[in-house]
Amino acid sequence: MGVAKERERHVAGESTWATGEEPTEQETTSGFAVPEGLELPPPESDHPSSEFALPEGLSVPPRERPRSEFTPAEGVPAFGRGTPWQDRMRTMVRMPVTERPAPERAPVVDEGEAAPAVPRVLDLTLRIGELLLAGGEGAEDVEAAMFGVAHAYGLDRCDATVTFTLISITHQPSLVDPSVSLSRTVRRRGTDYTRLAAVFRLVDDITSGEVSLEEAYGRLAQMRRNRHPYTKWQLTIAAGLLAGAASTLVGGGWQVFLLAVIGAMVGDRLAWLAAGRGLPEFYQFVAAAMAPALVGVVWAASHESGRGEAQAAAMITGGLFALIPGRALVAGVQDGLTGYYLTASARLLEVIYLSVGIVCGVLAVLYIGETSGVRLDPEVMTRAVRPAIQLGAALLLSLTFCVLLQQERATVLPATVNGGIAWLVYGSMHDIAGLSPFAATAVAAGMVGLFGQLQSRYQFTSSLPYVTAAIGPLLPGSAFYLGLLGFAQGEVDFGLENLLRAVTLALAIAVGVNLGGEMARLFIKTPGLTSPIGRRGAKRTRGF
């Protein structure tokens, strides 16, 4: 009974609290209630401040906004459109992803028109990158062109990756949206600098906001349909004249010139025949190297020793000039110096395979000549100094190199003059001043790279048409021939010494060309950047 009465009193108290009635004296209040006669000050707000709040009358100066640890001390540079797209996009490529700002770009879509679809923009970017990489352009310049196209069509958060056979690009709209990635495999490579210049003009028009997406696709398809500017027979004649000019450059006469032309033309037609049969490029180089070597051995066998051996050596050396893969070597070293080590390794491995093909073709003929009693003395290989004749041969060599590279006619004359200047620098330093051939080669190649980079910046195009043909007179054909001759005669030490000399000269050419190009970029300031260099590189010391 007592429990029941207590429950009734509790229920009655709840009902009076719910109806707002005053509790009777018999109802007990909560132990936490405020006693009568004691009043508390009203709270200033619903959320009381922390005991660590700043006291009144004390002010603290506002702190600067904390800067990200990835942001450089001089701030993130802003890109303006007053500079060529190569400079702006190369700066983007050499920046870490966390520091890349959104560049100012011109709208390529009219007002009221829908923005282009992301997959189509990425596909166009990959197609342009494929043509550039297949044409021999460096990995850094390919990425810069891809960045330029993607940013021009409104894709800011893009990351491109270029290797020797695979290019890919990824676009991530934001941190919460899924990324879109496309890739493309580069299976065929060709040398057509006319098409390369057309692609550069297309990229320049896209970054300037003058070409829509559909117009860019149309121009790209037209480039693929266009024929090469020179026919196969014109290329064969150019290869012969190149070999003749190279043989004159190393001391040959007019007879040597004619025979070197014939041998190189026969070798070029054999290479075309092997290519038509679907044989790999390695065997094409073997066939192309055998013909000039055979002509030289036959000439040495039909003439008395001494003079005949010297002319035979000049013939074989001239044929090697047209086959040494100087373009791939320069591109490989450039990729390595700019940090694209995977692509550089693949390019240099390609150079090694092609060089081994040349070695196999020449060694096979030289070995047959040695076993048949034809003795080729390496001591007769002397380089006569004939400044006027050699300068004319250097100009002809650069001119024919331009034809073999399928260059535009507007670039032939500057590249030829650049090659003549390179030979004058080399001859002045080596033949007159008596300096080391490595130093003379490096300085001459540096002048080629410097002038080529300046000419390409003036024309807003690639530097390859102005550089590749100009390094032709500097190629180490004589050292390469002497190395092969030493192996054919069983003198391994002599052969290794000359082959190492040829490799060192080739590396001097590649490093000199790259250094000349970097010097051109070093002293030309890009507007809108805080650094006078124009773009930053990665700081690395002591190998880590």
Beta strands, then each sheet from edge to edge (+ up, - down):
strand 1: 158-162
strand 2: 166-171
strand 3: 180-185
sheet 1: 1+ 2- 3+
end
